[in-house]
């Protein structure tokens, strides 16, 4: 297997992007990444685009060839859309990675995009819930806030995790996001703001939940032995893993972990030859505040039950031992579902290039974690400064 590096990144900002279609957003992000890589688009040999619900909410499919044509890819370039709920963009990245590692291609463009703000809230909620098993838990009316509320309650029961610990995840990530011009929200909030915000589903309040967003992100991947021809600061992908978990909560047998995350983290560390203590920065799938706590434990950064205390003690702050979501995460930056995985990659690459607005000093190795559905799919990528 050959080494694979990221030589270019591009993105829109995340938020309510009125007047911008999904094709326009994806085109912008792809052109941004191509420009950043310094390549001629004629050198691109394949294109993968992650997207989750465009067919359901904006009645647009065949997105990959649509965007491929918009950015001027050659007609012989295969353009493929992939879907894995919230992990759609990071699965697109993994497909590009595998094809280059196997020697099939030298340069691949990958992207993710989602347009969420133009759909009525009822239609959007129903579409987002389509990744829950509709023959079992979907019939009960379970939603994702409900799923994570159940996880939070069980975690609180088992380990004494507190409402304040959950709330501090949102406080931290909003403070981080206030420095990020790509974030949907740029406001700093307090512990009281979170605790006193509107109840969504007990114990989760409004600020415990990530906001919907529009957005697109992209990256240009290249065989590592060629990367220096295009970039002075390529970032190598040293771990790339996708795992499959359970489509229902009842199948998991417990409510304090996502088995797919545990396995993906284990395999990614084995693949890279690294350990959790080697990681300098993490972008975690914090769709809800308990998710950041549970995920940080499942990935091996903290002992089970200690993730909430790590947040409260400042361990996950930008100046802490393990900065988590210095971009603002999904909670503050926003969650355009089909784009999020590559949005995380964008932020980590900027950190490893020493270009980030909330720069983590001396960052050499970063990890991204992206989970889809009720833990049915998970991707973990480990990136290293070359």
C-alpha angles and dihedrals in degrees: 000000000000125000117258126208137187110235101169139027134187139174148164118231114265120244141071100334101188117197094018118111123210090253091052093049094048091046091053094049093047094048089047091054093046091051091047091051092051093224132135109248087230086072093063110105102183139010128208122187125192118211134152116188111008091115092053101043107027100021094237123132134158085059098157097059089039092057092037090059091045093056093044103250117172115265092243091059111104111232114198133180118212129192132200104145109249090357095059097110095044090050088054087053092050093051090053090046093052095049092051093043089052092051096245094120137011100205127031131174117216129184145163130208141174134177109199109149098073096063125088110256093244092054092044093050092049092048094049089051092056091092090065113089100267093198094060126010092014088064090058092058095250112167130187094259086052092049093053093041088058090048091049094049093050092047090051090049095047100041109016094250108173138220087243092056091052091047093050089062089062093043091052096045094047090051089051093046092052086073095048116088090198094060122106092222124041098178127115114226134194134229089254091052090058098043093046096044121111117294112247102173121338121298094009120088129192095273091050089068129073118239126242113251145175118236151121135216133185144182137195114225124201139179104268095233089061098039097094089059088069108023137039091202111034118171117221124223103223097168130034120166137162122188137181123230135170125309092211136047094227092059092059093070091216137047104215102076144031106234091204090059093048091052096042092052092048093050094044092053091047091049094049096041088233135120132220090259090059093064117101100185136016133198105197131188097255098172086151130012095254089053092066091051095045093043094049089055095044091053090056099250093118136019113262108276094020099085094090092051090050089059093045092048093052096247091131096046119111089259093042130100093267116022110209121194100350085168091067092260124229090308093066108009091050137241116256088176102217093044102043099092093057090040087062091048090051091055095047093047090053089051092051090049091051089241103114125119089225095038119190105218114243096002109172104155129036135183130205124198121193123177128189131205117340090335092298092133133021135180128192124187127185118202128193132194109243 
